[in-house]
Amino acid sequence: MTAFSRLYSAINPKELSKETMIVLMALYFALVINFGLIQRIFQLSADSHLVFSLTPALVLLGIFIIVFCLFSSRFIFKPLLTILLLTSAAAMYGTMKYQVYFDYAMIENIFETNTGEALSYISTTSILYIVVFGLIPTIWLWRVRLTPSQSVVKSLMRRSTLVVVGLGLIGVVLLGFYKDYVSMGRNNTYLKKMIIPAHAFNTVKYLYKNNFVTPLPYTVRGQDARLIDTNPTKPTLFVLVVGETARAQNMAYYGYSRNTNPYTENLDFIIVNNVSSCGTATAHSLPCMFSDLTHDNYNREKALASDNLLDIIHTAGAEVVWLDNDGGDKHLAAHVIEFNIPTDSSDDLCDGSSCYDQVLVREFASHIEQRLENKQQTLTNQLLILHTIGSHGPTYFNRYPKDKQHFSPACERSDLENCSDEEIINVYDNTLVYTDYILSEIVKLLELYASDYEVAMMYISDHGESLGESGMYLHGTPYAFAPAEQTHVPWYLWLPESYTQSKQLDRQCIITQVSQGTHSHDNLFNTLIGLYGVDTHLLDTSLDLSHSCKQTTELLGTK
C-alpha cells in the first residue's frame, strides 16, 4: 500500500467504532466549529497567561465527548449529528463573520423573522461555510459504517470510560486554572453564548415554551382610559413611525458629520436626546416598547398577556391601525386593525421579498382618504403605527431605490465582510436618508390633513446596528454587553404648535424636557399616552416626557 493510499484510508475509513467517531466528532466541534471561541479566549488571555489560553480546547473536547456519549444511541446518533453539523456551520458563519451569538433572544428573533428577511442573509460565503464545515463532514459521517459492539455491557463500559475521560479533561484543566476561568467568565459573560451548538439547546427551549407551555391568562387593563376633550372641533390624527435598525450615531440630528437628515432638517423636529433601546432585536424590543413594563422588569410572556399601548388608546376611543412593512407586529396588534404590506413583485415598490417603505406612505394616505370621503359621518380620532423595514441588514441596498442613493460607493451584497468599511457605512447611511425622506412625505400628508385633524407624528427606532466596530456587525448582541451602536436609537417628535395647544401642552417646555438627561424605550408607553391626551390610571407621569409641560393637569391620572 502506498503512502497516499494509507493516508486516504486514514481520513476516509470504511468503518469505525462508535467510540472513535464520538472522539473525532468531539475534536471537530471543539477545534473547528468553536474556533471563534478559542480564538477569543486566546486574545483575552495570551498576553498574561499563555498556557491558560491553550486550555479551552481541552475543556470543550471533554464537554463534547460527554454530550455525544449521552446521545450515542444507534437510532439518534447520526441524525442528531447531522442536524448539529449543518446548523452549527451556519452558526459558525454568524459568529465568525458578524460576531453574532445565538442565545435565546437571538433564536427568538430568528423564528420570528419572515422569509424575505431570512433570505437576505444568504450569500456565497454563508453557503460555502455550510458546505465546507457542515455538509462535507455530514457526508463523511454517513459514509463511515459504525461497527456494532460485541455486547451491550462492553458498549456501556466503553462509553463510561469515555465519559470518565471527558470529566478528567475538564477536571484537570479546572484544577489548574479554576480561578482564571472564574475571572474571565465574570468579566466576559458573553463567552458562554459563543459556544456552538448552544443554539440547539436554545431552539429546543424556544419550541418548548411556545408549543408546550400554557400561556399566561390574558389581562384586560386600562378600562378607565378616556380621551381628554380639549378640542371638540377636530379629532386627533397621530402617526407613530417605528424605525428598524436605525442607530443614533449616524443621524445628523445627533451630531453625525454627514447630513443624513436632509429632507426633514427644516421641518422643526423635536429631538429626544440620549435614548436607549429596550433590546437589540425586534422580537424583544417591539413588545417591550409598547408595554408599560420597563427594560429592567420586562418579561415577554407577561407583556403579551395584557393590554398594550395600542389597546389602551383604542379603549380610550381612537381607531388604531397598524401598517406593517417589516415582518409582522410581534403579536401587538391583535385587538386593532392590522394590515401587512404584501411583497408582490407586481407592485413597483416591491421586489417579491420586500418593499420600500414608500408603500406605508401610500397605505396611510389611502386610509385617511377613505375617512375623508365619508365626511358626512363624524371623523374619528386616529392612531396609525407605520412599522418600517428601515435599515434592516445585511441587504441594506434593498432598502432604498437607486434614485435615493446619496453616498457611494455602496455595498451591494449581503456578505458584508467582502465590502470595505466605506462601502458599508455608505449603504447604511443611504437607508437613513431614505427613512428621512419617508418621514418628510408623512409630514406633507399630515399638513394636508391639518384642516380636518389635529396632526402630529413621532419616530423611534427599535434598536441600533453594528457596522464593523470591534469586529461586530448587524444586531442582536446580548444586551448586557451590546455596544452603544446597537442600543442608542433616534427618537423624533413632530408637534405643530396647533397640536400642542389643542392638547394644552407647552411646546417649548417639551423641547427643553427631551433635550436634558437620558431617556429610553421605557418612556414611550407613557409619553404617547400623554401626548395623545388619554387619561388612565396606568399613566406613570414620571415616565411621560410631556407631563411636566401640561398647562392644565387637573384631569390627568397618576400612579
C-alpha positions in Angstrom: 0.0 0.0 0.0 1.4 3.4 -1.0 1.8 6.3 1.5 -1.0 8.1 -0.4 -3.3 5.0 0.0 -2.6 4.8 3.7 -3.3 8.5 4.1 -6.6 8.2 2.2 -7.7 5.2 4.2 -6.9 7.1 7.4 -9.0 10.1 6.5 -11.7 8.1 4.7 -12.1 4.8 6.6 -14.9 2.4 5.6 -15.8 1.7 9.2 -15.1 3.0 12.7 -16.2 2.1 16.2 -18.8 4.4 17.7 -16.3 5.4 20.4 -13.8 6.5 17.8 -16.5 8.5 16.0 -17.5 10.2 19.2 -13.9 11.3 19.8 -13.5 12.5 16.2 -16.7 14.5 16.3 -15.8 15.9 19.7 -12.5 17.0 18.3 -14.2 18.6 15.3 -16.7 20.6 17.3 -14.0 21.6 19.9 -11.3 22.7 17.5 -13.1 23.7 14.3 -16.7 24.7 15.0 -15.7 26.5 18.1 -12.6 28.1 16.7 -14.1 31.6 17.2 -14.5 31.0 20.9 -11.0 29.5 21.3 -9.6 32.5 19.3 -11.5 35.0 21.5 -10.2 33.4 24.8 -6.7 33.4 23.4 -7.0 37.1 22.5 -8.2 37.9 26.0 -5.6 35.9 27.9 -2.5 35.3 25.7 -0.6 38.4 26.9 -0.9 37.5 30.6 -1.3 33.7 30.6 -0.3 31.8 27.5 -0.7 28.3 29.0 -4.3 29.0 30.1 -5.2 30.4 26.7 -4.5 26.9 25.3 -6.8 25.0 27.6 -10.3 25.9 26.3 -9.9 23.3 23.5 -9.4 20.6 26.2 -12.4 21.7 28.1 -14.6 21.8 25.0 -13.3 18.4 24.0 -14.2 16.9 27.4 -17.7 18.5 27.2 -18.4 17.2 23.7 -17.2 13.7 24.5 -19.6 13.6 27.4 -22.6 15.0 25.4 -22.1 12.8 22.4 -21.8 9.7 24.7 -25.1 10.6 26.2 -26.7 10.7 22.8 -25.0 7.8 21.2 -28.0 5.6 20.7 -27.9 4.0 17.2 -31.2 5.5 16.3 -30.4 9.1 17.0 -26.6 9.4 16.9 -26.1 10.1 13.2 -29.3 12.0 12.7 -28.6 14.2 15.6 -25.0 14.9 14.5 -26.3 15.7 11.0 -28.6 18.4 12.4 -25.8 19.7 14.6 -23.2 19.8 11.9 -25.4 21.7 9.4 -26.8 24.2 11.8 -23.5 24.7 13.6 -21.8 25.5 10.4 -24.4 28.3 9.8 -24.0 29.5 13.4 -20.2 29.4 13.0 -20.6 31.7 10.0 -22.6 34.2 12.0 -20.2 34.1 14.9 -17.0 34.3 12.8 -18.1 36.9 10.3 -20.6 39.1 12.3 -19.9 38.3 16.0 -23.5 37.1 16.3 -24.2 34.9 19.4 -27.1 32.5 19.3 -28.6 32.9 22.8 -32.3 32.5 23.5 -33.1 36.1 22.4 -31.4 35.5 19.0 -33.2 32.3 18.4 -36.5 34.0 19.3 -35.6 36.7 16.7 -34.7 34.1 14.1 -38.0 32.2 14.4 -40.0 35.5 14.2 -38.1 36.7 11.0 -40.1 36.4 7.8 -38.9 34.5 4.8 -37.8 37.6 2.9 -35.6 38.8 5.8 -34.2 35.3 6.3 -33.2 35.0 2.6 -31.3 38.3 2.8 -28.7 36.6 5.0 -27.9 34.0 2.3 -24.7 34.7 0.4 -21.9 32.9 -1.4 -19.8 32.9 1.8 -22.5 31.7 4.0 -23.3 28.8 1.6 -19.6 27.9 1.5 -19.4 27.8 5.3 -22.4 25.4 5.4 -21.0 23.2 2.6 -17.4 23.1 3.9 -18.0 22.9 7.6 -21.4 21.2 7.7 -22.3 19.3 4.5 -18.9 17.7 3.7 -18.4 16.4 7.3 -22.0 15.1 7.3 -21.5 13.2 4.1 -18.3 11.7 5.6 -20.2 10.8 8.7 -22.8 8.8 6.8 -20.3 7.1 4.5 -18.5 5.6 7.5 -20.1 2.4 8.9 -20.1 2.2 12.7 -19.1 -1.2 13.8 -21.6 -2.8 16.1 -20.5 -3.6 19.7 -19.9 -7.2 20.7 -22.2 -6.8 23.7 -24.3 -4.2 25.5 -22.1 -4.5 28.5 -18.9 -3.8 26.6 -20.6 -0.9 24.8 -21.6 0.7 28.1 -18.2 0.2 29.6 -16.5 1.9 26.6 -18.9 4.9 26.8 -18.5 5.1 30.5 -14.7 5.1 30.0 -15.1 8.0 27.5 -17.3 9.9 30.0 -14.6 9.5 32.6 -12.0 10.7 30.2 -14.2 13.7 29.4 -14.7 14.5 33.0 -11.0 14.0 33.6 -10.0 16.5 30.9 -12.4 19.1 32.4 -11.2 18.3 35.9 -7.5 18.6 35.2 -8.0 22.0 33.5 -10.2 23.4 36.2 -7.8 22.1 38.9 -5.0 24.1 37.4 -6.9 27.1 36.1 -10.2 27.4 38.0 -9.5 31.0 39.1 -8.6 32.0 35.6 -11.9 30.6 34.2 -14.0 32.2 37.0 -12.3 35.6 36.5 -12.6 35.5 32.7 -16.2 34.3 32.8 -17.2 37.0 35.3 -15.6 39.7 33.2 -16.7 38.4 29.8 -20.1 36.8 30.4 -20.8 36.7 26.7 -18.2 33.9 26.2 -20.6 31.1 27.2 -23.0 32.4 24.5 -20.4 31.8 21.9 -20.3 28.0 22.4 -21.7 26.2 19.4 -24.1 24.3 19.3 -25.7 26.2 22.2 -28.2 27.3 19.5 -29.6 23.8 19.5 -30.5 24.0 23.2 -32.0 27.4 22.8 -34.0 26.3 19.8 -35.5 23.4 21.8 -36.2 25.8 24.7 -38.0 28.2 22.4 -40.1 25.5 20.7 -41.0 24.1 24.1 -42.0 27.4 25.6 -44.1 28.3 22.5 -45.8 25.0 22.0 -46.0 23.2 25.3 -46.1 25.8 28.0 -49.6 27.1 28.8 -49.7 30.9 28.0 -50.4 33.3 30.9 -54.1 34.2 31.2 -54.8 37.4 29.4 -55.4 40.5 31.5 -57.6 43.4 30.2 -56.3 46.7 31.5 -56.9 50.3 31.3 -60.6 50.1 31.0 -60.8 53.6 32.6 -58.9 55.1 29.6 -60.6 58.1 28.0 -59.7 60.9 25.8 -59.5 64.4 27.4 -61.8 66.6 25.3 -59.5 69.5 24.7 -60.7 70.3 21.1 -64.1 69.0 20.2 -64.0 70.5 16.7 -61.1 68.4 15.4 -60.3 64.8 16.1 -56.7 63.7 16.6 -54.6 62.1 13.8 -51.3 60.9 15.3 -48.8 58.8 13.3 -46.2 56.7 15.1 -43.4 55.6 12.8 -41.4 52.6 14.2 -37.9 52.5 12.7 -35.9 49.4 12.1 -32.2 49.1 12.9 -31.6 52.9 12.9 -28.8 54.0 15.2 -28.5 57.4 16.7 -24.7 57.7 16.0 -25.3 58.1 12.2 -28.1 60.7 12.5 -27.2 64.3 11.7 -29.6 65.3 14.5 -27.2 63.7 17.0 -24.1 65.3 15.7 -23.1 63.0 12.9 -20.8 64.7 10.4 -22.9 63.7 7.4 -26.3 65.1 6.7 -28.4 62.0 6.9 -31.5 64.2 7.7 -31.7 66.4 4.6 -35.4 66.0 4.0 -36.6 66.9 7.5 -34.0 69.4 8.6 -36.4 72.3 8.1 -39.5 70.6 9.5 -38.8 71.7 13.1 -38.5 68.3 14.5 -38.1 67.9 18.3 -35.1 65.6 19.0 -35.2 63.4 22.1 -31.6 63.0 23.3 -29.7 60.1 24.8 -32.3 57.4 24.0 -31.6 53.7 24.9 -33.5 50.8 23.4 -35.1 48.0 25.4 -33.4 45.3 23.4 -31.1 44.7 20.5 -33.5 42.8 18.3 -37.0 43.4 17.0 -38.6 40.4 18.6 -37.5 41.7 22.1 -37.7 45.4 21.6 -41.0 45.8 19.9 -43.2 44.2 22.6 -41.2 45.9 25.3 -41.7 49.3 23.7 -45.4 49.0 23.6 -45.7 47.6 27.2 -45.7 49.6 30.4 -43.0 47.2 31.7 -39.5 48.7 31.7 -36.3 47.3 30.5 -35.3 46.2 34.0 -38.5 44.2 34.6 -39.6 43.3 31.1 -40.9 39.8 30.5 -42.2 39.0 27.0 -44.8 36.5 28.1 -46.2 38.9 30.7 -46.2 41.8 28.2 -48.1 39.8 25.5 -50.6 38.6 28.1 -52.0 42.0 28.8 -53.3 45.1 27.0 -50.6 47.2 25.5 -50.2 50.8 24.4 -52.4 50.3 21.3 -55.1 48.6 23.3 -55.2 51.5 25.8 -55.5 54.2 23.2 -58.1 52.1 21.4 -60.1 51.7 24.6 -59.9 55.5 25.1 -61.9 56.0 21.8 -59.4 56.1 18.9 -59.3 54.0 15.8 -55.9 52.3 15.9 -54.3 50.9 12.7 -51.1 49.0 12.4 -49.5 49.1 8.9 -46.6 46.7 8.6 -43.7 46.5 6.2 -41.2 44.7 8.5 -42.2 41.1 9.1 -45.2 41.5 11.4 -46.4 43.2 14.5 -45.0 40.6 17.0 -48.5 40.0 18.4 -49.1 43.6 19.3 -52.0 44.4 17.0 -54.3 41.5 17.9 -57.1 43.8 19.0 -56.8 46.6 16.5 -56.8 47.0 12.7 -53.7 45.4 11.1 -52.6 45.4 7.5 -49.4 43.6 6.4 -48.0 45.0 3.2 -47.8 42.3 0.5 -44.4 42.0 -1.2 -45.9 41.1 -4.6 -43.3 42.0 -7.3 -46.2 43.3 -9.4 -46.1 46.3 -7.2 -43.4 48.8 -8.4 -42.3 49.4 -4.8 -41.7 45.7 -4.1 -39.4 43.0 -5.4 -41.2 39.9 -4.3 -39.4 39.6 -0.9 -39.5 43.1 0.5 -40.9 46.6 -0.3 -39.6 50.1 0.0 -41.2 52.0 2.9 -42.9 54.3 0.5 -45.7 51.7 0.4 -46.5 52.7 4.0 -47.0 56.3 3.0 -49.3 55.2 0.2 -51.4 53.0 2.6 -51.5 55.7 5.2 -52.8 58.2 2.6 -55.4 55.6 1.3 -56.6 55.0 4.9 -57.2 58.7 5.7 -58.6 59.5 2.2 -61.3 56.8 2.8 -62.2 58.5 6.1 -62.4 61.9 4.4 -64.6 60.7 1.6 -67.3 59.9 4.2 -67.2 63.4 5.8 -70.9 63.3 6.2 -70.0 60.9 9.0 -68.2 62.2 12.0 -64.4 61.9 11.7 -62.9 59.8 14.5 -59.6 60.0 16.4 -56.8 58.1 14.6 -53.6 56.5 15.7 -51.6 54.9 12.9 -48.5 52.9 13.5 -46.2 52.5 10.5 -43.7 49.7 11.0 -40.9 50.3 8.6 -38.2 48.0 7.3 -35.9 51.0 7.6 -32.3 49.9 7.7 -32.7 46.2 8.1 -29.5 44.4 7.0 -27.4 42.9 5.7 -29.0 43.7 2.4 -29.1 47.5 3.1 -29.0 48.2 -0.6 -32.5 46.8 -1.0 -34.0 49.3 1.4 -34.0 52.3 -0.9 -34.5 53.0 -4.6 -31.4 53.8 -6.7 -32.5 57.4 -7.3 -32.4 58.0 -3.5 -28.8 57.0 -3.1 -26.8 59.8 -1.6 -23.5 58.2 -0.7 -21.3 56.0 -2.9 -19.7 53.6 -3.4 -22.2 51.5 -1.6 -22.0 47.8 -0.6 -24.5 46.0 -2.7 -24.1 42.4 -1.4 -25.2 40.6 1.7 -21.8 39.2 2.7 -20.6 42.4 4.3 -17.2 41.1 5.1 -16.4 41.4 1.4 -17.2 45.1 1.4 -15.0 47.9 2.6 -15.8 49.9 5.7 -16.5 52.9 3.5 -19.0 50.9 1.3 -20.8 49.5 4.4 -21.2 52.9 6.0 -22.3 54.5 2.8 -25.0 51.9 2.1 -26.2 52.1 5.7 -26.3 55.9 5.7 -28.3 55.7 2.4 -31.0 53.8 4.3 -31.2 56.5 6.9 -31.5 59.2 4.3 -34.3 57.3 2.7 -36.1 56.9 6.1 -35.7 60.7 6.4 -37.4 61.1 3.1 -40.3 58.8 4.2 -40.8 60.9 7.3 -40.9 64.1 5.2 -43.5 62.6 3.0 -45.6 61.7 6.0 -45.4 65.2 7.3 -46.5 66.6 4.0 -49.6 64.4 4.2 -50.3 65.4 7.8 -50.1 69.1 6.8 -52.6 68.3 4.0 -55.0 66.8 6.6 -54.5 69.5 9.2 -57.7 71.2 8.2 -59.7 68.2 9.3 -57.5 66.8 12.1 -55.1 67.9 14.8 -52.0 66.2 13.4 -48.7 65.0 14.9 -46.0 62.4 14.3 -43.4 60.5 16.3 -40.5 58.4 15.0 -38.5 56.0 17.2 -36.3 53.1 16.2 -36.5 49.6 17.8 -32.7 49.1 18.1 -29.4 50.1 16.5 -26.8 48.3 14.4 -23.1 47.5 14.4 -21.2 48.3 11.2 -17.9 46.6 11.9 -16.9 48.4 15.1 -14.8 46.0 17.2 -15.4 43.4 14.5 -19.2 43.3 15.2 -21.9 43.6 12.5 -25.7 43.6 12.4 -27.5 43.4 15.8 -28.9 41.0 18.4 -25.9 41.0 20.7 -27.0 40.2 24.2 -27.9 43.5 25.9 -25.5 43.1 28.9 -22.5 43.6 26.6 -24.1 45.1 23.5 -22.2 48.1 22.1 -23.8 51.5 22.1 -24.2 51.2 18.3 -26.9 48.6 18.9 -28.6 50.3 21.9 -28.6 54.1 21.2 -31.5 54.9 19.0 -33.1 58.1 17.4 -36.4 59.5 18.6 -38.1 62.5 17.0 -41.3 64.3 17.6 -43.2 66.5 15.1 -45.6 68.5 17.1 -47.1 71.6 15.4 -48.0 74.5 17.6 -51.7 73.9 16.9 -51.4 70.3 18.1 -49.7 71.2 21.4 -52.2 74.0 22.0 -55.1 71.6 21.4 -53.6 69.2 24.0 -52.8 72.1 26.4 -49.1 71.4 26.2 -46.2 73.9 26.3 -44.2 73.0 23.2 -41.1 74.9 24.2 -41.2 73.1 27.6 -41.2 69.7 25.7 -38.2 70.8 23.7 -36.3 71.6 26.9 -37.5 68.5 28.6 -36.4 66.0 26.0 -33.0 67.6 25.4 -31.9 67.0 29.0 -30.9 63.9 30.8 -31.2 60.3 29.5 -34.3 58.6 28.0 -35.2 55.2 26.8 -38.0 53.0 25.4 -39.3 52.9 28.9 -40.7 56.4 28.2 -42.6 55.6 25.0 -45.7 54.0 26.6 -46.4 56.9 28.9 -45.3 59.7 26.6 -47.5 58.6 23.8 -50.5 58.4 26.2 -49.7 61.8 27.4 -49.2 63.4 24.0 -52.3 61.8 22.6 -54.3 63.2 25.6 -55.5 60.0 27.3 -56.5 59.9 31.0 -55.9 56.5 32.7 -54.7 55.2 36.0 -52.0 53.3 34.1 -50.2 56.5 33.2 -46.9 56.8 35.1 -46.2 60.5 35.0 -42.6 60.1 35.9 -42.0 58.4 32.5 -44.2 60.8 30.5 -41.9 63.3 28.8 -44.7 65.7 28.3 -46.3 65.6 31.7 -44.4 68.5 33.3 -45.3 70.6 30.2 -49.1 70.3 30.6 -50.7 73.7 31.0 -53.6 72.1 33.0 -53.1 68.9 34.9 -56.3 68.5 36.9 -57.8 65.8 34.7 -54.7 63.7 34.4 -54.4 60.4 36.2 -51.2 59.5 38.1 -49.7 56.4 39.6 
